[in-house]
């Protein structure tokens, strides 16, 4: 039952990810880029965009864009005066997986084609980005699966569907004493979600609240099996 509970669930969507290293002449503020995240939807129809892209139609896709070098002053993220851009969008896992297993040359060609399709949307926001690019890394869902151990390249752990939320989330407890789970599938996804999950587990272990004026979290030790 425990193995079933921890492995038998539907994964969330997967993504195509791009990381660009830009030269010292690139000025993020000229394009409205700062220490925040940008979601750009070319059509303005969010539901249609997600539906089409999960079906494999990635022409002029919506994108998430962020500039990590504007979010931290810690050294080592990029050479002084240079910047990094992180870009992502949702896409299906299976087409990439099938090509990866059957025809690596075709897989690489599709990977390059999707990179160019995503960059079309980037150029809507930064028309002259190409001359500034000094390094580019991009990956498919199979890239994330291989290097990061993310099954099906999922980005949010267990999918947020009615049968997998609330008490039907995997939860923090396991059948082994003092072994806790933490992450997107144990609680909830996104950066605030997994930070909150970590805080909850710390409170479970110590019995002490991390945030002032907040009672320590208490989660039932027994979690119901997921449907």
N, C-alpha and C positions, 0 to 999 in steps of 0.2 A: 504493500500500500504506500509506503513512504517513497519508494522509487517512482511509482506511478504519479504521486502527487508532485514530485520535483521535476519530472521530465515530460509528463503528458499534458502539454498546453500549447496553444496556438501562439506563434511568434508575431511580434509587431512588424511593421513594414521595414524594408531595407532601403539603402541609400547609395547614391553615387557621390563620392567625396573628392574634392580638389583642394590642394594646398599650393599656393603660389608664393615664391620668393621674389620680391620686387626691389628694384634698385633705389638708390638714395634720391633720385629725382622725382619719385612718386610722392605726391602730397595727398594723403587720404582726405584731409579736410576740404579739399576742392570739390569732392564728390559727396559730401555729406556723411562721410565715414568717420566715426569716432569710437569711443569705448563702449559701444552698444552693438546690438545685433540688428540686422536688416533682413526683413522678409519681403521679397519682391515677386509679385504676381502679375505677369504681363497682361493676362486677360481680365483680371479682377474677379473671376468666378472661381472661388476656392474649391468648392465641391467638385466642379467639373475638372479642374486642374489635377486634383488628387486622383480622381477616378481614371482619367485618361493616362496619367503617368504610371499608375499601378497596373494598367493594362499594357504598358510597354511603349506608349506614345510619348516620346521625350523631345519632340520638336519645340523649341523655344520654351523650356520648362520654367516653372517657378523656382526660385532659389533662396536659400538662406546664405547670408554673407556676413562675415565677421573679420575683424582685424585684431588678432591676438596681441600684436606688438603695441597696440594702443590701450590694452587692458592691464598691462603689467610693466613695471619699471625694472623687473629682474633682468640681469644680463644673460646673454646666451641664446635668446630666442631668435635673434637675427643680428647680422653685423650692424654696428652703430650707424644710425641714419636710414637703415633699410626697414622694410616692412614685410609682414606675412599676411596673406589673405586666406581665409578658410571659406570654402563654398560647398554647399551640399544641396541635394534634392532627392526626393523619393523615387524609387524605381523598383521593378519586380526582380526577384532573386532568380527564378527558374530559368529564364532565357540565358542569363550569364552562366549559370551552373551547367546547363546542357552544352553550351559551346565550349566552356572550359574543359569539360570531360571528353568532348568528341573532336574538337578542332581548335587547337590553340592559336593557329594563325587567324582563323575567323574570329575567335574570341578577342584577340588583340586589335583586330580591325574594328570590331564593334565598340571596344573600349575607347579607341581613339575617336570614333564617330560621335559617341555620347559626350566625350570631353568637348568636342567642338560645338555640339548642340547646347551644352550648358554654358559655354563661353559666349554664345550669342546673347544670352540673358545678362551675363556679366557686362558685356559691351553696351547694353542698354543703359547701364548705370555708369560705366567707366569706358567711354568710347575709345580712348587712346591707351588702353591698358597693355596691349601687346608689346610695344617697345620697352616697357618697364620690366617685363618678366625675365628673370635671371635663372629661375629654377621652377619646375612644375612637377608635382607628384599627384597622381589621381588613381582612384581605385573603385572597383565595383563591389557589389555585395559579396562576391566570392573572395575578393581581396581582404575584406574585413573578417570573413569567416576563417580564412587561412592564417592571417597574421594576428588577429585579435581574439580568435576563438568565439566569435559571435555566431551562433547557429543561424544559418540562412542570411547572414549579414544583417540581422535585425538591429535596430537602433534604440528601441525602447523596451527591450525585454519581452515579457508576456504581453500579448495584445490587450488593449483596453476595450474589451467587449463585456457585456453584462455577466457572462459566466466566469469572468476572470477579474472582477473588481470587488472591492469591499472585503468581506470575510473569505471570499474565494480567491484572493490573492495568495501567493505561496506563503507569505508570512516570514517572520524572523526566526522562529523556532525550528529545530530539527529533533529527530528522535535521539540524538546523542547529546548528553548533558554538556552544557557550556560550549556547544558549537552553534553559532548563530549565522543566519544568512542576512546579507545586506546588499542592496542594489535595486535595479529597476524592477525586476520580477518579484522580489521580496516585498517591496512596498510600491512606490510609484516612480515613474521615469522623469526625465529632464534634470537639469542641474539642480534646481531647488528640491526636486523630488528625492534624488539620491542623497543629497546633503541631509534632508530631513530623516531619511531612512537611517543614515549613520548616527544621527543624534538620538533617534529612538532606540537603536540597539545599545548605544553607550549608556542610555538611561536604564535600559533593562538590566544591563550588567552591573551597574553601580548602584541603582536605586535612587540616584540623585538627579534632580532636574538640571539640564544644561542651561536653559534659558531662565532668567530670573522671573519669579512670580508665576511659574508654570509648573503644575504638578508633574511628577515623573510619569512617563507613559507606562501603561500596563496592558500587555497583549496576552490573550489566552494562550496557554501552552499548547493546546490542541487546536490544530487548524483543520477544517473540513477538507476532504478530498475534492479536487477540482473535477467538474463534469467534463 
